[in-house]
Amino acid sequence: ENGVAPTLFDINELLENSRFNSHGLLCFHFHEWGCPEGVTQRSVGLMDLSTESGALSFYYMIEDDNCWDGPSSEWQTHARLGSSYGNKAAKDSYSSLSELLLEKVEEVKGQKEAERKHMDLTENNTCLVIEVWKRSGETHGFAK
């Protein structure tokens, strides 16, 4: 919507990550970051082109892992399957690109609905709304 492409499939990132591709595996997502503990981590998204639907999987690794430098086939074999920081996906794997994109569409719809409700409640941001929370029966819990 509004001519904005999803950042999960940035064409420039696909081109940059092509050096990590292996036979039948396309690296469509690559994110590297450092933790406060001084450990560097990577999160990668791979599309398995050998499957009929192009299954997607996310993997993560730390710099001490033997598969750190890739390529994609090494990550698929040795890295940890899992959704980690930076990939903007709710699950570790998807049966197809369509499944991931539909999830993203539903996410945007939910955000837009929440925005609409907020605007209705605040009369287009002209009214102050105060939420009152009370302590629930749990040790550290609160409820609206």
HELIX and SHEET records of a PDB file:
HELIX    1   1 THR A    7  PHE A    9  5                                   3    
HELIX    2   2 ILE A   11  GLU A   16  1                                   6    
HELIX    3   3 ASN A   17  PHE A   20  5                                   4    
HELIX    4   4 SER A   72  HIS A   78  1                                   7    
HELIX    5   5 LEU A   97  LEU A  121  1                                  25    
SHEET    1   A 4 LEU A  25  GLY A  34  0                                        
SHEET    2   A 4 THR A  40  ASP A  48 -1                                        
SHEET    3   A 4 ALA A  55  ILE A  62 -1                                        
SHEET    4   A 4 ARG A  80  LEU A  81 -1                                        
SHEET    1   B 4 LEU A  25  GLY A  34  0                                        
SHEET    2   B 4 THR A  40  ASP A  48 -1                                        
SHEET    3   B 4 ALA A  55  ILE A  62 -1                                        
SHEET    4   B 4 SER A  93  TYR A  94 -1                                        
SHEET    1   C 2 LYS A 134  ARG A 135  0                                        
SHEET    2   C 2 PHE A 142  ALA A 143 -1                                        
END                                                                             
